[in-house]
Amino acid sequence: LTQFEDVVNNKDSQRYYVLRPNSDGYAYYQSGFDESVMIVIKPDSKSEEIHIKRKLFGQMSFSKTGRYLAFSTLAAVEPKTSHAEVYYYDLEKKALYRAADKEHAKKSMRAKDPDFSPRDGGQRWLVMVRNFLNTDQLYIFDALEKKGYVITGAPNKTQFSHPRFSPDGSKIVVSRKDPNGYRDIVVYNNKGRELYQITNDIKVDNHPVFSRDGNRIYFDSYRN
C-alpha cells in the first residue's frame, strides 16, 4: 500500500501501519534515511496525505469513527525536559490536541500507547500507559471532559505497553513486564481488575490485539 520506491530509492522505513475504520484509509510512521520523521495519514484512497512531523513513540490508534488518530510522541510540556505525551489529530478540523487533564494542563502526562474505546460513540475514551516514578499504570482519559484516572495498582517497577480494547470495550489486553523481568500478555477489565494472564515465561511477548469478534488475541513473541 505504501510507496515501495521510497524504501528502495530513499531508504525510508515505514512501520506501525494502522487501518482507518469505515474507509479504505490508513496511517503509518515513516523515518527517512536523512533522519526526517513523520506520521503519514491517508484518510481514504481519494484524499491527499496528511503529514504530521512528529517522532512516534509507541502505538497509534484511530477512533472507531475514524475521525481522530491518537499517537504518542516526545514533547517539552514542562520547562527543560521532554517526556512522552499523547496527542490526537482531528481529521475533520485538521487540528492537533494533547491529551491533558484540564486542571493540570501545564503538567506532563508522561503517557504513551493510546487506544480508543469503542464505547460512547468510539471517540471519547482512551486507554494509555502513564509512568509514575519508574512504575507504569493503565490510565483512562476522557477526551470530552478532558480528565482521566488510573485504573491499575501495579507494583513498583512494573512496565506496560501496547494496551488494546476488546471490540465491545469491556476488556483491555496489554503487554506487562513484571518486577522480575518477565514480559507477558495480560487481560484486564475496563475498570483495571486483572482477569487472566495468557503467557507466563521468560520470552518477550508484545503487541497484543483482539480479533474482530473478540474471541482471540494475537501477539508477537520472541519464542521459537
Secondary structure, DSSP 8 states (H G I E B T S, - for coil): ---HHHHHHS--EEEEEEE-TTSS-EEEEEE-TTS-EEEEEE-STTS--EEE---B-S--EE-TTSSEEEEEEEE--STT--EEEEEEEETTTTEEEE---GGGTTS---EEEEEE-SSGGGTSEEEEEEEETTEEEEEEEETTTTEEEE-----TT-EEEEEEE-TTSSEEEEEEE-TTS-EEEEEEETTS-EEEES--SSS-EEEEEE-TTSS-EEEEES--
